[in-house]
Amino acid sequence: MPLSHEPTDRWAWVEIDLNAIRKNTRAIKALLKRGTKLMCAVKADGYGHGAIECTKAMHASGADQFAVATVAEGVELREAGIEWPILLLNQVPMGAIDTLLEYDIMPSVYTSEFALAYGESAAAMDKIGKYHLAIDTGMTRIGVLPEDVLEFRHAIDFHRGLKCMGTFTHFATADNVQDWDFQLQARRFDEAVEALRDAGREVGLVHCDNTPGTILHPHHHFDMCRAGIGLYGLQPSEATAPRIKLVPAMSVRARVTRAIYPAVGEGVSYGLNYRVPTPHVQIATIPLGYADGLSRSLSGRMEVLVHGKRARQVGNICMDQCMFAVDTNPVRSYRRAQPVQEGDLVTIIGNDGNECITADEMAQLRGTINYEVTCNFGMRMEKVYV
Ligand SMILES: *Cc1c(COP(=O)(O)O)cnc(C)c1O
């Protein structure tokens, strides 16, 4: 029986629980003082969850502003009718400046060449070039160095086409509770903001905390927090888990496209590195692979859920399909699994009965972080909202 929400044209899909997104947004907003704004990072198509739907759900639950990583991501939100402020967390090629202005997407600014070109274009279009000033306080990624901030603003502030709507930095180690590097970045940021204010420069909304910072470092909320991963229900680190309850929003499901009992010794998938070891082992196929975000590095090392039980994925994960084994041997009854059939529901991420496979479990197996796991599943599979 197909689920009411499942796609009609493919037996593999991503389920997004918008209620979870709403709950998580409210839980994070509840950490903030009254009046502190919440900016939601919806880059990479909402960490794989679908930027448009997530943006709407987050706004309905108290989010004020949104952050994207590319011009196309910002334009997508605007074309979907989203009117709330959007910050692009980067500078972009000069050729994209007109698009930023046309779609009211604020860039993060840290070179005077870009800032002045942006101001010029804004003035020519009779608009205000709204931007946020990025300060590099120690992550060594983007931003003006703290010691250059005053000079930078002096070099661009004469331009009537520019308006600073915000000043921010990004922490490299906000997920550690007692961290000297965090303290150092925070102090450099405090001092830079104070110097700008003392010099009479407009700083706009001051912001620095990402999800772990928002949870672990409430003294640095300033005017706005920039949350990402927590909104999608995942913990940025072990340290944050005891401090806030979050509900994972993404599940990944598929249906069995074929299930057979190969003879003992038959191989499975490219390279045939898995061989059927005993009689009564069923090999079942599901139609998702590494092009859908199921990293090939998981081959033979991950499990899936079927009929509420774990089953071992076997053989190399292919681009669009992979296989798993179900041991139905009646002799080894302690592990005997119910045979699967074409069309049976398989869970790759999420709950089935009392069992659960989390993005954290998969991240650990891959040697990466939960962020990358959900982003990857956003690549090709259809997203359905439940
Ligand atoms: C992605 C991003 C965030 C959100 O980070 P999370 O760890 O997902 O909360 C915040 N600020 C910047 C600059 C980012 O690039």
The ligand as a Gaussian input file, in Angstrom:
#p B3LYP/6-31G(d) Opt

LIG

0 1
 C       26.090000      27.750000       7.952000
 C       26.351000      28.933000       8.776000
 C       25.654000      29.135000       9.974000
 C       24.767000      28.084000      10.610000
 O       25.596000      27.149000      11.275000
 P       24.999000      25.923000      12.092000
 O       26.193000      25.284000      12.712000
 O       24.335000      25.021000      11.107000
 O       24.056000      26.471000      13.077000
 C       25.848000      30.336000      10.629000
 N       26.688000      31.280000      10.143000
 C       27.398000      31.093000       9.010000
 C       28.323000      32.162000       8.542000
 C       27.280000      29.914000       8.300000
 O       28.013000      29.730000       7.201000

